[in-house]
């Protein structure tokens, strides 16, 4: 079933799906990976960012197809395949912020300081 992105039916469909076939943008593939869904992508033609995302996803093992009409056999195989890409991105927000603050060599407020 095909649902428009952002629609509540789309979100419920993704949550209950066995797999997600979508463009190679950022949100849908990221959500599918986070939800541990089987994923395959078709990058939009002439969209550089989608090609970059597709290249990164391909390195992770995600199937990337540029023309579904030429990939019918691969698509049929993917539909019945249990393959899922497991990703684990640990929570590192605190560590990243601490690193940025500890390595900050500039006082960005200084240009606004009043010098007498």
N, C-alpha and C positions, 0 to 999 in steps of 0.2 A: 504494500500500500504506500502511496506517496502522499506526504503531508507538507504544507508550506512551513518553512522555518519560523519559529517564534510562536506558532499557534499552540494552544494547550494540547490539542490532539497530537501534534508532532512530538511534544515532550513526553506525553504518556506513551506514545508509540515507541520512541527511542528507549524509554525505561523498560518496556516489556519485550523489546525485540531480541532476536538472536544475533543480529548483525546490522551494521549500518553501511550503506553504500551512499556516498555523498561527494560533493566537490572537495577540493583540496584546500579549502580555506582554513581558518584557524578554529572557530568555535565548534562546529559539528564533529570534526575529527578528535579534537581535544576532549570533548564531552564523551564521545564513544570510548576513547581510551580510558578515561577516568572511570567510566561505568563498566569497564572490562568487557566491552562488546567486540565481536568480530568486526573488522573494519576493512573496507576497500574504498579507494578514492579515484575520482575522475577529475583531473584538473581542468578548469575552464581554459579554453583556447586563448592564446595571446595574453595570458595573465601571468606576468613574471613571478609575482608572489606565490601564486598557486603552484607554479613549477618548482619553486624553492621548497615550499612545504611538501610537495609530492616527493621530491628528492630525499628530504629528511625522513619522511614516512617510509619510503622504500628501503632506506638504510636500516630502519627498525624492523623490516619484514612485512610491512603492510603492502598488499597488492595495489599497484597503480596502473590504471588503464587510461589510455588517451582516446580510445575509440571503442565503445562498448559493442558496436556492430561487428567489429573484427575480433572481439574477445568473448564471443558467446560461450565457447567451450570453457574458458577460464572462469567466466561468471557462473556458469552452471556448477562447476567444480567448487567454487568458493561458497555458493549457497549451501551445499551439503557438508562442507568442511567444518570441523569443530575448531579450527585454528583461531586463536586469540593472541594478541600481543599483550603481554603483561608489562606494565610500567609501574614504577614505584618512585614517586617524587616525594621524598620526606619533607616535612614542614621545616623550612630553614629561614623563615622571615626574620626572626630575631638575630640569627647569626649574620645574615646579609646586611641588615641595618647596622649592626655593631661593627662589621668590617668597613662599611662605607664611612661611618662616623670616625672610627679610629684612624683611617687613612686620609681623612680630610685635612689637607695642608693649607687650606685657604679659609679665610673668614669672609664669607659672602656678604656679611652685613657691613664690613669695613667701608665700602664705597658710600654708604649712607651715613657714616659717622660724621659728627660735626667736629672739625678740626679748628682749634683756636690759634 
